[in-house]
Amino acid sequence: MFSAMQCQVARLVTGTDTPDEVISQEYAAMLGSNRSVAAMRLDAAVRQYGLPFQQAWDYAIKDFREIAEQYNVSPATLLCLYVEWCNENGKKLN
């Protein structure tokens, strides 16, 4: 699933303490269609700020938390999912 490093970065960025195993379990439990919809919603939320990802993050963390709550997953899980989706769809987090 996700490497220990990916999970660690996701925890640091989101400020959560979700264990690696839980991130993997939450990700695996999400239907593929839900993963895509969640990622597209996140992408739209991040892009609405019109800033590079690093600068938009201070605003987008609120969106990540809200969407994570709707899917009953950790924001760290959602960040891992979003980064994976971006890689799969040729999108860059600038």
All heavy atoms as an XYZ file, in Angstrom:
742
protein
N       0.868     -1.176      0.000
C       0.000      0.000      0.000
C       0.908      1.231      0.000
O       1.614      1.439     -0.959
C      -0.915     -0.047      1.217
C      -2.078      0.874      1.187
S      -3.367      0.660     -0.053
C      -3.838     -1.016      0.170
N       0.889      2.014      1.053
C       1.741      3.198      1.142
C       2.973      2.866      1.976
O       2.907      2.100      2.928
C       0.983      4.361      1.783
C      -0.231      4.781      1.005
C      -1.504      4.557      1.483
C      -0.094      5.404     -0.228
C      -2.625      4.934      0.767
C      -1.198      5.784     -0.961
C      -2.464      5.549     -0.468
N       4.077      3.484      1.617
C       5.316      3.234      2.362
C       5.262      3.949      3.719
O       4.456      4.871      3.919
C       6.522      3.736      1.568
O       6.539      5.157      1.548
N       6.153      3.538      4.599
C       6.244      4.183      5.909
C       6.575      5.661      5.747
O       6.055      6.515      6.482
C       7.287      3.479      6.769
N       7.402      5.977      4.758
C       7.786      7.371      4.519
C       6.583      8.186      4.043
O       6.378      9.316      4.490
C       8.914      7.448      3.493
C       9.372      8.867      3.211
S      10.072      9.720      4.642
C      11.638      8.904      4.744
N       5.777      7.632      3.136
C       4.587      8.338      2.658
C       3.638      8.627      3.825
O       3.101      9.722      3.933
C       3.855      7.508      1.605
C       4.559      7.432      0.278
C       3.896      6.416     -0.638
O       3.733      5.251     -0.274
N       3.538      6.862     -1.838
N       3.448      7.634      4.671
C       2.549      7.799      5.818
C       3.101      8.843      6.785
O       2.342      9.674      7.303
C       2.340      6.465      6.531
S       1.444      5.246      5.541
N       4.406      8.810      7.018
C       5.027      9.779      7.922
C       4.854     11.200      7.396
O       4.499     12.111      8.140
C       6.507      9.454      8.120
C       7.239     10.420      9.038
C       6.717     10.415     10.466
O       6.082      9.472     10.924
N       6.962     11.491     11.185
N       5.096     11.395      6.114
C       4.934     12.722      5.512
C       3.476     13.171      5.627
O       3.196     14.320      5.979
C       5.415     12.730      4.040
C       4.993     14.005      3.332
C       6.922     12.552      3.983
N       2.550     12.265      5.347
C       1.126     12.603      5.437
C       0.752     13.008      6.864
O      -0.010     13.962      7.063
C       0.272     11.435      4.968
N       1.293     12.304      7.847
C       1.015     12.665      9.241
C       1.591     14.042      9.572
O       0.935     14.861     10.221
C       1.603     11.626     10.199
C       0.764     10.390     10.359
C       1.277      9.535     11.508
N       2.589      8.979     11.225
C       2.801      7.857     10.532
N       1.768      7.179     10.057
N       4.014      7.411     10.326
N       2.815     14.285      9.148
C       3.457     15.579      9.434
C       2.693     16.729      8.786
O       2.456     17.760      9.412
C       4.902     15.572      8.948
C       5.872     14.719      9.753
C       7.221     14.633      9.039
C       6.050     15.281     11.157
N       2.311     16.540      7.537
C       1.627     17.611      6.803
C       0.242     17.873      7.385
O      -0.173     19.021      7.525
C       1.545     17.270      5.304
C       0.645     18.241      4.564
C       2.939     17.268      4.689
N      -0.479     16.815      7.743
C      -1.855     16.973      8.219
C      -1.954     17.173      9.725
O      -3.027     17.492     10.235
C      -2.722     15.762      7.822
O      -2.170     14.581      8.414
C      -2.815     15.621      6.312
N      -0.860     16.954     10.435
C      -0.887     17.128     11.883
C      -1.669     16.055     12.611
O      -2.218     16.297     13.677
N      -1.727     14.871     12.026
C      -2.443     13.765     12.665
C      -1.448     12.736     13.189
O      -0.252     12.816     12.910
C      -3.407     13.077     11.683
O      -2.639     12.501     10.621
C      -4.418     14.055     11.112
N      -1.962     11.768     13.917
C      -1.108     10.701     14.432
C      -1.598      9.328     13.962
O      -1.370      8.320     14.610
C      -1.025     10.757     15.948
C      -2.376     10.591     16.634
O      -3.408     10.489     15.941
O      -2.400     10.580     17.877
N      -2.250      9.292     12.833
C      -2.817      8.058     12.295
C      -1.699      7.059     11.965
O      -0.814      7.368     11.169
C      -3.626      8.351     11.016
O      -4.531      9.422     11.274
C      -4.386      7.117     10.562
N      -1.730      5.867     12.562
C      -0.699      4.863     12.280
C      -0.724      4.398     10.820
O      -1.768      4.435     10.159
C      -1.060      3.700     13.209
C      -1.947      4.283     14.256
C      -2.672      5.422     13.582
N       0.426      3.939     10.347
C       0.554      3.433      8.975
C      -0.528      2.406      8.654
O      -1.143      2.456      7.590
C       1.917      2.756      8.764
C       3.093      3.706      8.863
O       2.900      4.878      9.238
O       4.217      3.265      8.561
N      -0.734      1.485      9.588
C      -1.699      0.400      9.348
C      -3.110      0.936      9.146
O      -3.866      0.426      8.329
C      -1.701     -0.613     10.513
C      -0.372     -1.266     10.779
C       0.593     -0.383     11.589
O       0.139      0.472     12.378
O       1.810     -0.543     11.399
N      -3.459      1.957      9.912
C      -4.803      2.543      9.805
C      -4.943      3.281      8.473
O      -5.980      3.180      7.815
C      -5.113      3.467     11.001
C      -6.428      4.205     10.809
C      -5.134      2.662     12.298
N      -3.902      3.984      8.061
C      -3.943      4.658      6.768
C      -4.205      3.635      5.669
O      -5.073      3.825      4.813
C      -2.637      5.450      6.506
C      -2.555      6.653      7.456
C      -2.553      5.900      5.046
C      -1.238      7.400      7.418
N      -3.480      2.532      5.705
C      -3.660      1.480      4.689
C      -5.045      0.854      4.770
O      -5.674      0.601      3.742
C      -2.583      0.409      4.845
O      -1.323      0.948      4.524
N      -5.531      0.608      5.986
C      -6.853      0.004      6.159
C      -7.959      0.938      5.658
O      -8.895      0.500      4.976
C      -7.104     -0.345      7.623
C      -6.274     -1.499      8.118
C      -6.335     -1.639      9.632
O      -6.911     -0.825     10.349
N      -5.704     -2.702     10.131
N      -7.855      2.212      6.014
C      -8.877      3.163      5.576
C      -8.881      3.295      4.056
O      -9.946      3.318      3.441
C      -8.627      4.537      6.214
C      -8.926      4.586      7.682
C      -8.626      5.933      8.309
O      -7.906      6.765      7.689
O      -9.107      6.157      9.439
N      -7.702      3.344      3.472
C      -7.592      3.447      2.025
C      -8.209      2.224      1.355
O      -8.998      2.352      0.421
C      -6.127      3.606      1.613
C      -5.928      3.657      0.127
C      -6.079      4.856     -0.564
C      -5.618      2.515     -0.600
C      -5.908      4.906     -1.939
C      -5.439      2.555     -1.969
C      -5.591      3.752     -2.636
O      -5.435      3.799     -3.995
N      -7.860      1.047      1.840
C      -8.361     -0.201      1.256
C      -9.882     -0.316      1.395
O     -10.540     -0.895      0.530
C      -7.680     -1.403      1.906
N     -10.428      0.254      2.457
C     -11.868      0.150      2.697
C     -12.680      1.087      1.801
O     -13.884      0.875      1.614
C     -12.178      0.444      4.163
N     -12.044      2.102      1.234
C     -12.764      3.026      0.356
C     -12.976      2.396     -1.014
O     -12.047      1.830     -1.588
C     -11.983      4.332      0.165
C     -11.999      5.249      1.359
S     -11.130      6.812      1.012
C     -12.387      7.700      0.099
N     -14.172      2.496     -1.523
C     -14.443      2.037     -2.881
C     -13.642      2.880     -3.862
O     -13.404      4.074     -3.622
C     -15.927      2.166     -3.200
C     -16.887      1.322     -2.375
C     -18.329      1.695     -2.716
C     -16.636     -0.141     -2.600
N     -13.259      2.285     -4.971
C     -12.501      3.004     -5.985
C     -13.195      4.260     -6.464
O     -12.563      5.292     -6.686
N     -14.506      4.189     -6.616
C     -15.250      5.373     -7.072
C     -15.204      6.474     -6.019
O     -15.100      7.656     -6.353
C     -16.691      5.008     -7.411
O     -17.340      4.444     -6.287
N     -15.280      6.099     -4.750
C     -15.189      7.092     -3.686
C     -13.803      7.731     -3.656
O     -13.673      8.918     -3.384
C     -15.496      6.477     -2.320
C     -16.978      6.264     -2.109
O     -17.803      6.801     -2.833
N     -17.309      5.451     -1.128
N     -12.779      6.926     -3.920
C     -11.416      7.474     -3.965
C     -11.318      8.545     -5.041
O     -10.768      9.622     -4.815
C     -10.402      6.374     -4.254
C     -10.204      5.401     -3.142
C      -9.172      4.369     -3.550
N      -9.241      3.218     -2.681
C      -8.814      2.023     -3.006
N      -8.282      1.805     -4.192
N      -8.910      1.030     -2.144
N     -11.841      8.234     -6.215
C     -11.775      9.183     -7.328
C     -12.561     10.449     -7.032
O     -12.081     11.559     -7.279
C     -12.301      8.549     -8.613
O     -11.459      7.507     -9.018
N     -13.757     10.292     -6.515
C     -14.593     11.456     -6.203
C     -13.926     12.305     -5.132
O     -13.860     13.538     -5.247
C     -16.015     11.026     -5.774
C     -16.810     12.211     -5.235
C     -16.747     10.386     -6.934
N     -13.422     11.680     -4.092
C     -12.757     12.425     -3.019
C     -11.546     13.174     -3.570
O     -11.338     14.351     -3.251
C     -12.345     11.481     -1.894
N     -10.761     12.512     -4.394
C      -9.564     13.151     -4.968
C      -9.941     14.319     -5.865
O      -9.298     15.376     -5.816
C      -8.743     12.125     -5.740
N     -10.981     14.154     -6.665
C     -11.402     15.249     -7.540
C     -11.932     16.433     -6.725
O     -11.684     17.595     -7.064
C     -12.449     14.772     -8.546
C     -11.846     13.910     -9.641
S     -13.007     13.478    -10.946
C     -13.926     12.152    -10.175
N     -12.644     16.142     -5.648
C     -13.128     17.206     -4.769
C     -11.960     17.948     -4.132
O     -11.964     19.176     -4.033
C     -14.044     16.635     -3.688
C     -15.380     16.169     -4.216
C     -16.249     15.591     -3.141
N     -16.519     16.588     -2.100
C     -16.948     16.276     -0.892
N     -17.146     15.012     -0.561
N     -17.179     17.215     -0.001
N     -10.958     17.194     -3.701
C      -9.770     17.814     -3.118
C      -9.025     18.650     -4.140
O      -8.569     19.753     -3.839
C      -8.839     16.743     -2.555
C      -9.322     16.073     -1.285
C      -8.474     14.856     -0.977
C      -9.300     17.056     -0.137
N      -8.903     18.114     -5.335
C      -8.204     18.834     -6.391
C      -8.890     20.167     -6.671
O      -8.239     21.209     -6.785
C      -8.134     17.978     -7.652
C      -7.148     18.519     -8.662
O      -5.974     18.724     -8.296
O      -7.552     18.733     -9.812
N     -10.202     20.154     -6.756
C     -10.960     21.384     -6.982
C     -10.774     22.352     -5.814
O     -10.614     23.564     -6.019
C     -12.439     21.070     -7.184
N     -10.773     21.812     -4.603
C     -10.599     22.663     -3.420
C      -9.226     23.322     -3.416
O      -9.105     24.523     -3.174
C     -10.794     21.836     -2.151
N      -8.188     22.557     -3.709
C      -6.827     23.093     -3.716
C      -6.679     24.130     -4.822
O      -6.116     25.209     -4.613
C      -5.788     21.961     -3.876
C      -4.406     22.509     -4.143
C      -5.770     21.069     -2.634
N      -7.198     23.827     -5.991
C      -7.032     24.722     -7.138
C      -7.834     26.017     -7.010
O      -7.474     27.019     -7.611
C      -7.378     23.993     -8.415
C      -6.432     22.818     -8.622
C      -6.299     22.378    -10.031
N      -5.494     21.176    -10.130
C      -4.166     21.143    -10.036
N      -3.496     22.234     -9.822
N      -3.512     19.995    -10.135
N      -8.900     26.000     -6.216
C      -9.705     27.214     -6.060
C      -8.910     28.359     -5.448
O      -9.250     29.523     -5.627
C     -10.952     26.940     -5.230
C     -10.706     26.887     -3.736
C     -11.962     26.666     -2.935
O     -13.064     26.921     -3.405
N     -11.800     26.186     -1.721
N      -7.854     28.027     -4.723
C      -7.060     29.071     -4.074
C      -6.086     29.737     -5.043
O      -5.550     30.791     -4.743
C      -6.337     28.507     -2.850
C      -7.321     27.994     -1.817
C      -7.465     26.638     -1.587
C      -8.136     28.870     -1.121
C      -8.383     26.159     -0.668
C      -9.063     28.405     -0.203
C      -9.181     27.052      0.023
O     -10.104     26.594      0.922
N      -5.846     29.127     -6.185
C      -4.992     29.723     -7.197
C      -3.552     29.911     -6.750
O      -2.880     30.828     -7.215
N      -3.110     29.054     -5.854
C      -1.755     29.135     -5.312
C      -1.050     27.797     -5.479
O      -1.708     26.765     -5.579
C      -1.803     29.460     -3.804
C      -2.440     30.777     -3.391
C      -2.669     30.798     -1.888
C      -1.548     31.932     -3.805
N       0.280     27.802     -5.481
C       0.995     26.519     -5.458
C       0.568     25.728     -4.217
O       0.184     26.314     -3.196
C       2.469     26.925     -5.371
C       2.517     28.313     -5.903
C       1.182     28.934     -5.538
N       0.630     24.408     -4.309
C       0.134     23.536     -3.240
C       0.682     23.941     -1.873
O      -0.059     23.997     -0.897
C       0.484     22.076     -3.543
C      -0.093     21.111     -2.541
C      -1.410     20.717     -2.635
C       0.680     20.610     -1.508
C      -1.959     19.834     -1.715
C       0.149     19.726     -0.582
C      -1.176     19.339     -0.694
N       1.982     24.210     -1.790
C       2.593     24.540     -0.502
C       1.949     25.778      0.119
O       1.760     25.844      1.326
C       4.103     24.796     -0.636
C       4.878     23.631     -1.166
C       5.029     23.679     -2.680
O       4.121     24.045     -3.412
N       6.191     23.275     -3.173
N       1.630     26.755     -0.703
C       1.016     27.975     -0.190
C      -0.483     27.791      0.049
O      -1.048     28.389      0.964
C       1.248     29.134     -1.154
C       2.701     29.518     -1.251
C       2.949     30.532     -2.348
O       2.194     30.626     -3.321
N       4.015     31.295     -2.209
N      -1.119     26.983     -0.745
C      -2.561     26.746     -0.599
C      -2.865     25.854      0.602
O      -3.985     25.872      1.106
C      -3.126     26.109     -1.865
N      -1.873     25.111      1.059
C      -2.114     24.125      2.114
C      -2.734     24.750      3.361
O      -3.624     24.167      3.975
C      -0.836     23.369      2.484
C      -1.132     22.369      3.544
C      -0.761     22.425      4.849
C      -1.931     21.185      3.412
N      -1.266     21.347      5.539
C      -1.984     20.578      4.672
C      -2.605     20.591      2.341
C      -2.676     19.395      4.893
C      -3.304     19.416      2.567
C      -3.328     18.826      3.820
N      -2.278     25.926      3.760
C      -2.825     26.559      4.963
C      -4.334     26.756      4.863
O      -5.036     26.728      5.868
C      -2.150     27.911      5.226
C      -0.707     27.751      5.668
O      -0.341     26.658      6.161
O       0.066     28.709      5.512
N      -4.826     26.942      3.654
C      -6.262     27.090      3.433
C      -6.922     25.738      3.169
O      -8.027     25.468      3.624
C      -6.531     28.008      2.235
C      -5.830     29.335      2.340
C      -4.721     29.617      1.558
C      -6.274     30.307      3.230
C      -4.067     30.846      1.656
C      -5.632     31.536      3.332
C      -4.526     31.791      2.543
O      -3.881     32.988      2.644
N      -6.224     24.894      2.430
C      -6.798     23.622      1.981
C      -6.912     22.588      3.100
O      -7.712     21.665      2.985
C      -5.975     23.051      0.828
N      -6.153     22.724      4.172
C      -6.232     21.742      5.261
C      -7.666     21.650      5.786
O      -8.136     20.573      6.129
C      -5.227     22.030      6.396
C      -5.275     20.944      7.473
C      -5.473     23.386      7.023
C      -4.885     19.573      7.025
N      -8.364     22.768      5.814
C      -9.770     22.762      6.245
C     -10.598     21.870      5.321
O     -11.414     21.071      5.773
C     -10.307     24.192      6.236
C     -11.768     24.313      6.591
C     -12.191     25.787      6.553
C     -13.663     25.940      6.426
N     -14.167     25.972      5.069
N     -10.362     21.987      4.024
C     -11.080     21.161      3.054
C     -10.733     19.689      3.235
O     -11.606     18.817      3.161
C     -10.744     21.604      1.629
C     -11.127     23.053      1.377
O     -12.280     23.413      1.657
O     -10.261     23.815      0.908
N      -9.458     19.397      3.454
C      -9.036     18.013      3.666
C      -9.741     17.419      4.883
O     -10.221     16.289      4.838
C      -7.512     17.923      3.853
C      -6.762     17.757      2.565
C      -6.592     18.815      1.700
C      -6.229     16.530      2.213
C      -5.898     18.681      0.509
C      -5.538     16.367      1.028
C      -5.370     17.454      0.176
N      -9.807     18.185      5.953
C     -10.458     17.680      7.181
C     -11.944     17.433      6.951
O     -12.483     16.421      7.399
C     -10.230     18.648      8.327
C      -8.798     18.630      8.810
C      -8.572     19.579      9.965
N      -7.181     19.518     10.371
C      -6.461     20.566     10.720
N      -7.011     21.772     10.734
N      -5.202     20.425     11.069
N     -12.609     18.354      6.262
C     -14.047     18.197      6.010
C     -14.331     16.991      5.119
O     -15.241     16.205      5.395
C     -14.614     19.461      5.371
C     -14.705     20.628      6.311
C     -15.145     21.913      5.629
O     -15.470     21.896      4.419
O     -15.157     22.962      6.308
N     -13.561     16.841      4.062
C     -13.785     15.718      3.142
C     -13.414     14.402      3.816
O     -14.122     13.401      3.666
C     -13.027     15.945      1.821
C     -13.627     17.157      1.088
C     -13.065     14.699      0.938
C     -12.823     17.652     -0.096
N     -12.350     14.394      4.598
C     -11.966     13.180      5.324
C     -13.073     12.745      6.273
O     -13.400     11.559      6.362
C     -10.669     13.419      6.099
N     -13.680     13.706      6.945
C     -14.775     13.396      7.862
C     -15.956     12.787      7.110
O     -16.584     11.829      7.579
C     -15.207     14.667      8.595
C     -16.231     14.410      9.672
C     -16.550     15.675     10.451
O     -15.598     16.327     10.920
O     -17.751     15.990     10.582
N     -16.244     13.304      5.924
C     -17.365     12.787      5.146
C     -17.136     11.337      4.721
O     -18.087     10.579      4.579
C     -17.600     13.668      3.916
C     -18.126     15.032      4.275
C     -18.140     15.976      3.087
O     -17.750     15.635      1.978
N     -18.592     17.197      3.325
N     -15.874     10.964      4.485
C     -15.552      9.598      4.079
C     -15.102      8.738      5.254
O     -14.716      7.591      5.069
C     -14.483      9.602      2.983
C     -15.040     10.066      1.657
C     -14.920     11.392      1.260
C     -15.718      9.189      0.813
C     -15.449     11.831      0.052
C     -16.250      9.613     -0.393
C     -16.107     10.940     -0.765
O     -16.632     11.379     -1.962
N     -15.140      9.314      6.454
C     -14.775      8.596      7.675
C     -13.344      8.035      7.616
O     -13.111      6.879      7.938
C     -15.787      7.489      7.973
C     -15.739      7.061      9.419
O     -15.430      7.855     10.302
N     -16.022      5.796      9.661
N     -12.424      8.878      7.140
C     -11.010      8.516      7.092
C     -10.194      9.667      7.687
O     -10.685     10.782      7.846
C     -10.508      8.220      5.654
C     -11.238      7.022      5.062
C     -10.622      9.433      4.758
N      -8.962      9.377      7.981
C      -8.042     10.382      8.501
C      -7.617     11.342      7.387
O      -7.498     10.932      6.226
C      -6.806      9.666      9.051
O      -5.740     10.560      9.226
N      -7.349     12.601      7.728
C      -6.784     13.506      6.722
C      -5.470     12.964      6.145
O      -5.169     13.198      4.975
C      -6.558     14.809      7.495
C      -7.593     14.775      8.568
C      -7.660     13.318      8.964
N      -4.716     12.217      6.938
C      -3.472     11.619      6.438
C      -3.770     10.602      5.342
O      -3.077     10.555      4.322
C      -2.689     10.965      7.573
N      -4.799      9.803      5.532
C      -5.215      8.840      4.511
C      -5.620      9.576      3.247
O      -5.238      9.206      2.135
C      -6.384      7.974      5.015
O      -5.991      7.302      6.211
C      -6.844      6.979      3.969
N      -6.374     10.636      3.426
C      -6.845     11.411      2.283
C      -5.690     12.066      1.533
O      -5.696     12.112      0.310
C      -7.838     12.461      2.771
C      -8.873     12.935      1.775
C      -9.664     11.785      1.168
C      -9.814     13.913      2.443
N      -4.687     12.530      2.256
C      -3.537     13.130      1.585
C      -2.784     12.082      0.777
O      -2.405     12.330     -0.371
C      -2.600     13.808      2.590
C      -1.382     14.491      1.974
C      -1.780     15.560      0.959
C      -0.497     15.093      3.059
N      -2.596     10.890      1.342
C      -1.949      9.809      0.585
C      -2.747      9.483     -0.671
O      -2.185      9.336     -1.760
C      -1.809      8.557      1.448
S      -0.554      8.662      2.743
N      -4.065      9.391     -0.517
C      -4.944      9.109     -1.649
C      -4.816     10.198     -2.704
O      -4.708      9.909     -3.892
C      -6.383      9.029     -1.133
C      -7.513      8.797     -2.100
C      -8.655      8.132     -1.387
C      -8.003     10.068     -2.757
N      -4.808     11.455     -2.276
C      -4.749     12.573     -3.209
C      -3.424     12.591     -3.973
O      -3.413     12.781     -5.195
C      -4.954     13.896     -2.462
C      -4.902     15.104     -3.361
C      -5.804     15.264     -4.407
C      -3.944     16.090     -3.166
C      -5.755     16.373     -5.237
C      -3.892     17.205     -3.986
C      -4.802     17.343     -5.021
O      -4.741     18.440     -5.843
N      -2.325     12.374     -3.278
C      -1.017     12.361     -3.944
C      -0.960     11.224     -4.955
O      -0.483     11.401     -6.086
C       0.127     12.265     -2.913
C       1.464     12.008     -3.589
C       0.181     13.535     -2.074
N      -1.477     10.056     -4.587
C      -1.514      8.924     -5.511
C      -2.361      9.268     -6.746
O      -1.961      9.011     -7.879
C      -2.077      7.687     -4.817
C      -2.194      6.496     -5.727
C      -2.843      5.315     -5.042
O      -4.063      5.376     -4.777
O      -2.121      4.350     -4.772
N      -3.534      9.865     -6.523
C      -4.425     10.244     -7.620
C      -3.738     11.247     -8.542
O      -3.832     11.137     -9.768
C      -5.718     10.807     -7.048
C      -6.717     11.242     -8.083
C      -7.640     10.462     -8.719
C      -6.887     12.564     -8.606
N      -8.374     11.227     -9.596
C      -7.926     12.516     -9.544
C      -6.261     13.782     -8.356
C      -8.362     13.638    -10.243
C      -6.686     14.903     -9.054
C      -7.732     14.823     -9.991
N      -3.061     12.227     -7.954
C      -2.343     13.219     -8.765
C      -1.286     12.540     -9.638
O      -1.173     12.850    -10.824
C      -1.676     14.271     -7.870
S      -2.827     15.453     -7.164
N      -0.538     11.601     -9.070
C       0.471     10.873     -9.838
C      -0.156     10.075    -10.956
O       0.362     10.059    -12.082
C       1.277      9.957     -8.924
C       2.247     10.707     -8.047
O       2.672     11.815     -8.353
N       2.579     10.119     -6.911
N      -1.263      9.422    -10.695
C      -1.940      8.610    -11.697
C      -2.536      9.448    -12.831
O      -2.705      8.973    -13.938
C      -3.052      7.765    -11.062
C      -2.534      6.652    -10.185
C      -3.651      5.927     -9.457
O      -4.839      6.348     -9.547
O      -3.343      4.944     -8.769
N      -2.873     10.687    -12.518
C      -3.539     11.554    -13.497
C      -2.631     12.637    -14.058
O      -3.117     13.582    -14.693
C      -4.788     12.173    -12.855
C      -5.865     11.135    -12.636
O      -6.556     10.765    -13.583
N      -5.979     10.617    -11.433
N      -1.341     12.500    -13.833
C      -0.379     13.433    -14.410
C      -0.466     14.848    -13.859
O      -0.067     15.788    -14.527
N      -0.998     14.988    -12.666
C      -1.100     16.311    -12.048
C       0.089     16.482    -11.103
O       0.519     15.544    -10.463
C      -2.403     16.461    -11.282
C      -3.600     16.396    -12.198
C      -4.856     16.773    -11.468
C      -6.038     16.746    -12.402
N      -6.320     18.022    -12.985
N       0.580     17.689    -11.037
C       1.724     17.969    -10.175
C       1.293     18.827     -8.993
O       0.469     19.721     -9.138
C       2.818     18.685    -10.952
C       3.418     17.825    -12.024
C       4.606     18.478    -12.641
C       5.168     17.524    -13.708
N       6.444     17.936    -14.200
N       1.867     18.516     -7.852
C       1.670     19.360     -6.675
C       2.818     20.356     -6.675
O       3.902     20.062     -6.237
C       1.707     18.518     -5.391
C       0.651     17.459     -5.227
C       0.878     16.668     -3.959
C      -0.723     18.090     -5.200
N       2.588     21.539     -7.227
C       3.686     22.520     -7.290
C       3.762     23.271     -5.997
O       2.897     23.635     -5.385
C       3.503     23.555     -8.387
C       2.605     23.162     -9.509
O       1.849     22.230     -9.453
N       2.692     23.903    -10.547
